[in-house]
Amino acid sequence: MYRWVKVNPFDGKHAKVVETWCRTISTAMPKRNKASGANLIRFKLRNARIPDAVQSPRLTPQMVTSILRMNEEAVEESYGPVRSYVKNQLQSNKPIEDRSAQGHLVHGSASLFGVFDGHGGCACAQAVSDRLLSYIAVAMAEHDILAAINNGKLDPTTDLLQHIGDTNRLVNTDLATVHKQSLANFAAEAMAIAHFDGESVKDALVSAFLRLDRDIVTEALPSNLQGGSMDMSCYFDTLAIAFSGAVGCVAYIDGTDLFLANVGDTQAVLGVHNDNRWEAVPLSDTHNADNPSEVERITRCHPNEAPNIIKNRRLFGELVPLRAFGDVRYKWTKTDLKHLLNTKQIPKHVMSVFGDNLIPHKYRTPPYLDAEPEVMHHILTPKDKFLVIASDGLWECLSPDKVIQLVAGHLDGQQVLVNYKPNEGATLKEVNEVLSNRRVSLKNRALDSNTATHLLRSALGPDHGQVSAQLTLPQPIVRFYRDDITITVIFFDSEYIKDKDIKHTR
């Protein structure tokens, strides 16, 4: 029985108490109950009264702004319906477990934007962000492109996808060779498909997600080490990727076709301007225990195991997302997991992090987890102004409706900076109304020119004191208070979409 003590986590006098308290609970609780303990801690901290930190901020406004803008990026590059995009992220875990990626298909006109959220470390999220867009490019490639890959005339890792913006690709040489061979194998097997059909975009996205996950799982099998196809260092990297996990959402944009492929609890929301009001249109579902259809899907695949599979709203009482890359503890057979434990080349301390819980309790009919994405298709119209893709760290703080309103308000504030020229024939009254509205918008203009940074600031709190308090949380407890946040906002070119609509109707 734990006795709650009212302390201020932002007060230096109490920070050490809270740190020791969190570590004690984490160590003392049985592993299967750690999650509920973390939720209880998060609840208490989020409802703690912290007047000192809010009323007397430790950070100046300039310091807060500097921290929030540290990872922001803005690319003004018109490409098809995409006018520009912005992104930003804020760390909670150390190192941060979120990743993002974006690029254009070289042999096509599509753009790709992805946000990925890791768990159990950042290894899997890093691998997925490095590899998934290339797998999609292979899955979308026509027969002659695949033939050129198989004949060695094209490199599938560099010649199919043009990365845009900051990519942060962090793969060592040996691991990159393994990844390249797996991608080449995928291209060779894709040759069985005679020709890519635009109507099969959904199938291609599903194929790419599933194939990458299969490669992540198989690359970590002990047989690769015992067979001599990998050295010890490279194998340990594949093991780290496979035993951590990641969820993610990818937008595929080609002309007026927008496809969203989602696995887990990363979300995408479309901002639609309709009849002078803004609407938030969700383009993804969350795959966790809050989604009844997801729970029903898993229990249907494993009849008579429902009470054992979903416990405390988690998979085996441990994992929140019910679809994910990696997480081989819920995919490999018992035989493979035991084989890993008995493989002499692998030091015992490598797997000791799981203790006696490497194989979940009552683990009978794996796999219990997969990375098959749920794909939604939307036809863009001139009313569709922007798309927000973000990890669950943002959605825990702000609702989709609030996010869309914040982006819309930010756009209005930015528009005020554009020189105003009255329409020909406008009356004095009409001009005065426009100028009055511009004065109001200018007064409420956001501090940040980057929309993703504006969302970050809004997620942390409505005023400077609250944002400062969030940014000065001690490292041992910040994860119990908020998650990593990664945001990508894609702005659409309404004139391009309108022109496409006109040509289509003709």
N, C-alpha and C positions, 0 to 999 in steps of 0.2 A: 504494500500500500504506500503510495507516494503522497507526501504532504506538500501542497503547493505554497510557495513563498512569493509574496508580491515584491518583485524587484524591477528595477529599470534597466533593461539590457543595453541602453545607450550610455548609461552612467559608468564611468571608469571604475568606480568603487564596486559596482555590481557585475561588471562584465566577466570577471574571473569566476564569480560564483555561477553565473549562467553557463559559462563554458564547461566548468567541471560538472555541473548538473546534467547538461546534455550528454556529455561523454559517459557519465555514470549510468544514465538511463539506457543509452545505446548499448553499453556493455552488459548491464544486468538483465535486460529483457531477453527472453528467448528469441531466436532469429525470426520466427514466424510472427512475433508480436511487435517487432521493431517498427513496422510500418504504422500501426495504430498509435504507438508511442510518439512517432514523429508527427502524426496528424494532431495529436493532443498538444504537443509542444507548439506546433504552428498555430493552432487555434488560440492558445493562451497568449502567444506573443503578438498575434494580430489584434487581439483585444486588450493588450496591455496599455495602460495609460502612461504616456512618455512625455510629460509636459516640458521637462528640461531640454530634451533633444529637439523638440519642435519649436519651443519659444526662444531657445538660445542655440541656434544652429552652430555646429562645429565648422561647417564649410561656408565660405562666402558664396554669393551667387556666381561669381566668376569661376570658382573652383568647381562648383556643381556643373556648370556649363561645360567646362573643360573635360570633366569625366564623362559626361553624357555624349559628347561629340568625338570621343576618342576613336570609336570604330565606325563612324558614319561614312557612307559612300553615296555618291550621286552620279548617275550616268545619263547625260542628255544625248541619247542616240536613237534617232527615229529608225525603226526597223519594222516594216509592215504596220500592224495596228498598234505596236508599242511605241509610244512617244518618248518615254523615259522611265527610269526606275530609281528608287532610293532604297537604302537598307541601313540597318544599324543593329547592334546587339549589346547586351549588358550582362556581365558575368555574375553568377552566384556561386556555382561550383568552381573549384580551383584544381585543375584547369577547367575552363568552360567546356560543356558537353554539347553545345549547339554548333551546327555548321550550316552553311548555305552555298549554293552554286548556281550559276546561270551561264547560258551559252546559246549559240545559233547553230542549226544544222548546216553543214557546209554544202551538202547535196540536197538542198531543199530550202524552204522559206520559213521554217518554224523557229520560234524562240522557246527556250526552256528556262524555267525558274524553279528552284527547289530550296526548301527549308527542312533541316533535319535535326532531330532532338535525340541525343544519346542518353543512355542510362547504364549504370554500372561502369562508368568511365567514358572517355571520348573516342576510344579506338574504333568502334563500329561506325559511329556517326562520321568520323573522318574518312573511313574507307568508302562509305556509301556516297558521301559528297564528292569524293574523287572519281568514283566509278560509274554511278548510276546513269548519268547523262550520256556517257559513251555507250552503255548497254542499250539505252533507248535509241540512240543514233543507229546502232547495228540493227535493232529490231525494226526500225523504220526504213532501212536501206533496201533499195531495189536489187534485183538479181545481178546486174552487171557490176554494181559496187561491191557486193559480197564476193563475186568472182575475182575482182581485182585484189581484194583483201587476201583471199585464199591463194592467189598467185604471187603474193608478196609485193604487189605494185602499190598498195595502199596500207598505211599503218592505222589500225582501228582505234588506237589510243590518241592519235594526233591529227589524222586526216579527215575525220568525219564530223568533228565538233570544234567550233571556235569558241573558246571560253571568253567571257567578257567580264570586266571588272576585276576585283581582287579575288583570286582563286585560292590562295593558301594551300597548294598541293604539297603534302608532307609525307611522301612515301620514299623509303630507302630503295636503293638500286635492286637488291635481291627480291624484295617484295614486289617492286614494280614489274620485274620479269615474270613473276608468278601471275600477277593480275593481267598482264598483257597476254599471256598464254591462255588464260581462262577466257578472255574476251575473244581471242582468235578462234578458240574452240566453239564459242557461241556463234560466231559468224559462219563457221564451216557448217554447223548444224542448221543454221537459218537458210542455207542454200536449198534445203528441201522445199522451201516455200518458193514457188515459181516467180511470183511478182507481188510487190507490196501494193495493196489497194488502200486508197485514202479512207475508205469506209472501215478499215480494220485498225484504225488508230487505237481504239480501246484494247483490242487483242494484243497489239504490239506493246503497249504500256504494261499490260498485265504480264506478258512474256518477259519483258526486261526486268521487272521487279522480282518475279519468281526466279528467274535464272541467276540474277546477282545473288539472291539469298542462298540459292542452292550451291553456288560456287563458294560463298563465305563459309557455309557449313562443311562442304567436302574438303576444302583446302586445309581445314584444321583437324582432319581425321589423323589419328596416330600412325596410320599406314604410310602417310606421306613422309614422316620422319624415319620410320623403320625401313622403308623402301629406298631411302637415300635420295629422293627427289628434292628434298629441302635440307639445308643445314639447320643446326639447332636454333640459331638466332632468328632466322626467317620463320621457322615453325612457331616459335614463341610469339612472334608478331601475329601470325594467323590465328593462334589460340586466343590472344587478347581480343582480337576483332570478333571472333565467333562467340566468346563467352560474355562479352558486353553486348549491348543491343542498341537499336536505334529505330525511331519512327520517322516518318517524313511525308511531305506533300510536294508534288511536282505539278507545275502548270505547263501545259503544252499549248502554244498559241500559234495558229497558222491561219492567216486571213481572218475571217470572222469566226473561225472555229476555236473554241476554248475548251480544253479537256483538263480536268483536275484528277490526278491519281493520288490517293491518300491511303496511308497505312498508319494507324495509331491515333494519337490525339493532337497532332498538328492540324491547324485549320486554315481554310481559305474562305474569304468573304468578299463579295462583289459590291461595290458602291454604285448604286443606280440612281440617277436624277430623273424623277418622274413627276410631272405636274407640279413643279416648283417645290418638291420635297424630296428628301433623300431616303432611300431604302437600303437596308442591308440584306443581301441575298446570299445565304450560305451555300457554298459549293462543295462541302465535304461534311462527312459525319465522323463523330469520334468513336473509336473502337475501344471501348472500355466497359466496365460493368454498369455504367449509367445508361448504356444503350441496350435496351431489352432485346433487340434483334441480334446483337452480337452475342449476348449470353445464350440465347436460344440456338444460335448457329453452332457454338462450341459444344453445348450439351447434346445437341442432336448428333454431332459427329462422335460423341463418346457416351452412348446410352448407359444408364445405370451408374454413371460416375459423377453426376451433377453435384452432389454434396461435397465431393472431394476436390473438384476442379476449381470452383469459385468459392473462395473463403475470404471474408472481410472485404468483399468487392474487389478481390485481386485473384490472379491466376495462381492457384496453390497457396493463396494467402501472401504472395510475394510480389508479383508483377502486375502493374496497373494496366498497361496496354494489352489488348487481346489479339493484336496483330503487330508484328515487329520483325525487323532484320536481326540476324544473329540470335542471341539467347538460346544457344544450342542445348542448354540444360532442359529445355522443354521440347526439343526436337529430336535429339539422338535417342536411339534405343538404350535400354539399360545395359545391354552388352557393350555398346560403344563407350558409354560413360565409365563402366567398370574397367574396360580395356585401357582407357586413359589413365585411370588410377594405378593400374598395374604395369604401365609402360616404364621400363627401367631408365630409359634416357631422360625422362621428365623428373626433375627433382621434386621431392614430396612437398616442399614449401610453395611450389608454383600453384598447387591446387588447394593448399591449406586454408585459403581465404574462405572457402565454402565449409570448412570444418567437416561435420558428418552429414551435411545437407546438400552435397553435390547432386544427389538423386532426390528429387522432391518426394515427400511422403505420399504413399499410395499411387505411385507412378506406374501406370499399367499399359496404356495404349497410345504411346506417342506416334506422331507429333501432336502436341496440343496447341501449337503456335505456328503461324505461317506469315508470309509477307505478301499475300495476294492483295493488291490495292483495290479499293472501291473507286471506280472511275465515273465521273459525272461529265456530261457534255452540255455546253451552253453555246448558243449562237449569239455573238456579240451584236449589239445594236448601238446607235449613236447615244442612247441613254446610259450606256455602261461606261462609267468614267474612270474607274480604277479598281484594282484588285489588291487585297491585303492578304499575304500569307505569313503566318507567324507561329512560333512554337507555343506550347500551352502556357508558358510563363506570362504571356500577354493576356490570354483569354481568362486566366485566373484572376486578373486585376480589372479587366474591362470587358463588357459585353460586346458582341458583334455590332449591335445598334450604336453603342457609345463610340466604338472605334470608327465607324463610318461617319458619324456626326463630327468627330474630332478632325478627321481627314478633310471632310467637306468644309468645315470652318477654317481650317488651315489654308485651303485653296482660296477661299474668299479673302482671307487676310493677305495672301500673296498677290492677289489680283489688284489690290488697292495700290500696289507699288507701280502698276502699269499706268502710263499717262492716259488720262481720260480725254476722249474726243467725242462730243455729242453727235448723235445721229442727225443726218440732214433732215430739217423740218421739225426737230424736237422743240417743244414749247418750253418757255422759261420754267414753268411748274415741273415739267418732267426732268429738266436738267437739275433743278434744285433738289428733287427727290433722290436722284442718283448721287449727287454730291453729299447729301445728308447721310445716305446709307454708307457711302465710302468713309465718311468721318467716323461713323460707329465702328465699321470694320477696322479702320486704322487704329482706333483706340484699343480694340480687342486683339490686335495682331499678335501672333505667337512669337515667342523669343527665338525660336529655331527656324531657319529656312528649310532644313531637312525634315520632311514629314515623318519619317521613321523616328527621328530624335524627338519630335513633338509628341509622338505616341509614347515613347519611353518615359518622357518627363511626366506625362499625364497619368501613366500607369503607376508611377511611384507615389504620386500625391498631388493634390491641387495647388499646394503652395510650397514656397521654398523650404520652410522648416521641415515639412514631411519628407520632401525629396532628400534633403541633407541627412535626415535621420536614417532613411533607408540606405543611403550610400555609406554611412559610417557604422553599420552593423558589424560586430566582430565576426571574423571569418568562421569560427566554429558554429555559429548559430544562424548566419545569414541564409543558409540553405533551408532552414526550417521556417524562414519568414517569407522568402520568395524564390522563384526558380530562375534559371537562365532565361533570358528573353532575346529572341531573334526575330526581326521584322523585315519583310521585303514588301514595298508598295510599288505596283506597276501601274503607270498611267497610260491610258489609251488615247489614240488619235481619233477623235470623233469624226473629223472630215474624211479620213481614210475609210473608216467603217461605213460612213454614209455613202461614199462613192462606191464601195463594194456592194452595198444594198441596192443602189440604183442599177448597177450593171447586172446584178443577179435577177432583179425583177424584169429587166428587159429580156 
